[in-house]
Amino acid sequence: MREGKKYRDCTACSYALPFFSLSLNPYRLLYSQAECKQVSFVNKVSTLHRHMQAVHKADYLKWAASKNFVSMLPEDTKRRRVEAASSTQRSLDNHLVPRDQVPHYSESAFREVSIRWLIETDQPIHILQNPVFQQMINLASRANHSVKIPTLKQTRQSIIDLFKSKLRELRERLQVRCYNL
């Protein structure tokens, strides 16, 4: 351990074996005894990959092919990433949600829809002048996209909850205790 880092020796590069044991270290045959030295590097996988690519690429590729192993050399992994990225184009289809076409606002279109709503729901004509109805229309007009209208079940539950809360407020005002609700 040097400088707080663990180091490892490359067995293919380091020639610490005695001269007579050529059979144990086949790499030693390639070099003279003067060229033999110990090669150390930081004990990290990425450092080992870069060392193998720089010094032992042919031997590594031959070994990988014989063992049916995918090469982990930096060049090969980068090439595989580039091929994978270029072969498939990313799509936004999973993120897009289809929406109904919302017609653009115009005074005449609003007047027509409001009259049709009055007739179909059998509402009195003065409902259009009701402040709460006008507040609802003003609030809906500020929506960025379309307005999500609550379902019948949601509306029913909201009305029941509002009724119960108003009843509680009334009881507190009148200070009346009612045990069954």
C-alpha positions in Angstrom: 0.0 0.0 0.0 1.5 3.3 -1.2 0.0 6.8 -0.8 -3.1 5.2 0.8 -3.9 3.1 -2.3 -3.6 -0.6 -2.9 -1.3 -1.7 -5.7 -1.2 -4.9 -7.7 1.5 -6.5 -9.9 0.8 -7.6 -13.4 1.8 -11.3 -13.5 2.3 -11.1 -17.3 4.6 -8.1 -17.1 6.5 -8.9 -13.9 9.4 -11.3 -14.3 10.2 -12.2 -10.7 10.5 -16.0 -11.5 13.9 -17.6 -11.7 15.5 -18.0 -15.1 15.1 -21.8 -15.1 11.3 -21.7 -14.7 10.5 -20.6 -18.3 7.7 -23.1 -18.4 5.9 -21.4 -15.5 6.0 -17.9 -17.1 5.5 -18.0 -20.9 5.8 -14.2 -21.2 9.4 -14.4 -20.1 10.3 -16.1 -23.4 9.5 -12.9 -25.2 12.0 -10.7 -23.4 15.6 -10.8 -22.4 16.6 -10.9 -18.7 17.6 -7.3 -18.9 14.1 -6.2 -19.9 12.4 -8.1 -16.9 11.0 -5.8 -14.3 8.1 -5.6 -11.9 5.1 -3.6 -13.2 2.6 -2.3 -10.5 -0.5 -0.3 -10.8 -3.5 0.8 -8.6 -5.7 -2.1 -7.8 -8.8 -1.0 -9.6 -10.7 -2.8 -12.4 -10.6 0.2 -14.7 -6.8 0.5 -14.3 -6.5 -3.2 -15.1 -8.6 -2.9 -18.2 -6.5 0.1 -19.5 -3.3 -1.8 -18.8 -4.5 -4.9 -20.6 -5.6 -2.8 -23.6 -2.2 -0.9 -23.7 0.1 -3.9 -23.1 -1.6 -7.2 -23.6 -4.4 -6.5 -26.0 -3.7 -9.4 -28.4 -3.3 -12.0 -25.7 -6.4 -10.8 -23.9 -8.5 -10.9 -27.1 -7.2 -14.4 -27.8 -8.1 -15.5 -24.3 -11.6 -13.9 -24.5 -12.3 -15.6 -27.8 -11.2 -19.0 -26.5 -13.4 -18.7 -23.3 -16.4 -17.2 -25.2 -16.0 -14.1 -23.0 -17.1 -10.5 -24.0 -14.1 -8.2 -24.1 -14.1 -5.6 -21.3 -11.3 -3.5 -22.8 -12.2 0.2 -22.8 -12.2 0.5 -26.6 -14.6 -2.5 -26.9 -17.0 -1.3 -24.2 -17.1 2.2 -25.7 -17.8 0.7 -29.2 -20.6 -1.5 -27.8 -22.2 1.6 -26.1 -22.0 3.7 -29.3 -23.5 0.8 -31.3 -26.3 0.3 -28.8 -27.1 4.1 -28.7 -27.1 4.5 -32.5 -29.2 1.4 -33.1 -32.2 2.5 -31.0 -33.6 6.0 -31.1 -35.2 7.1 -27.9 -38.9 8.0 -28.1 -41.2 10.3 -26.2 -44.2 8.1 -26.8 -44.3 6.7 -23.3 -44.4 10.2 -21.8 -47.1 11.7 -24.1 -50.7 11.5 -23.1 -53.4 12.0 -25.7 -55.8 14.9 -24.9 -59.1 15.9 -26.3 -59.0 18.8 -28.7 -60.1 21.9 -26.8 -61.8 24.4 -29.0 -60.6 28.0 -28.9 -62.6 30.4 -26.8 -65.0 32.9 -28.5 -67.9 34.8 -27.0 -70.4 33.3 -29.5 -69.2 29.7 -28.9 -69.5 30.3 -25.1 -73.0 31.8 -25.4 -74.1 28.8 -27.6 -72.7 26.2 -25.2 -74.2 27.9 -22.1 -77.7 28.1 -23.8 -77.5 24.5 -24.8 -76.4 23.6 -21.2 -79.4 25.5 -19.8 -81.8 23.7 -22.1 -80.4 20.1 -21.7 -80.1 20.3 -17.9 -83.4 22.2 -17.5 -81.8 25.0 -15.5 -83.5 28.4 -14.9 -82.2 31.2 -17.1 -81.0 33.3 -14.1 -78.5 30.6 -13.1 -76.0 32.3 -15.5 -76.1 35.3 -13.2 -75.4 33.3 -10.1 -72.1 34.4 -8.5 -71.0 30.9 -7.7 -71.6 29.8 -11.3 -69.6 32.8 -12.5 -66.8 32.0 -10.0 -66.7 28.4 -11.4 -66.5 29.7 -15.0 -63.8 32.2 -14.1 -61.8 29.5 -12.3 -62.1 27.1 -15.3 -61.0 29.8 -17.7 -57.6 30.1 -16.0 -56.8 26.4 -16.6 -53.8 25.9 -18.8 -55.3 22.9 -20.7 -58.7 21.3 -20.2 -60.6 21.2 -17.0 -60.9 17.7 -15.3 -64.6 17.3 -14.3 -65.1 15.1 -11.2 -67.1 11.9 -11.6 -70.5 11.3 -10.2 -69.1 9.3 -7.3 -66.5 12.0 -6.5 -69.2 14.8 -6.6 -71.6 12.8 -4.4 -68.9 12.2 -1.8 -67.8 15.9 -1.8 -71.5 16.9 -1.3 -71.9 14.5 1.6 -68.6 15.7 3.2 -69.6 19.3 2.8 -73.0 18.6 4.4 -71.4 16.9 7.4 -68.9 19.7 7.9 -71.6 22.3 7.8 -73.7 20.3 10.2 -70.7 20.1 12.6 -70.3 23.9 12.4 -74.0 24.4 13.1 -73.8 22.2 16.1 -70.8 24.0 17.5 -72.6 27.3 17.0 -75.7 26.1 18.7 -73.8 24.0 21.2 -76.1 21.1 20.7 -75.0 17.5 21.3 -76.3 14.9 18.8 -75.0 11.4 19.3 -76.4 9.7 16.1 -75.2 10.9 12.7 
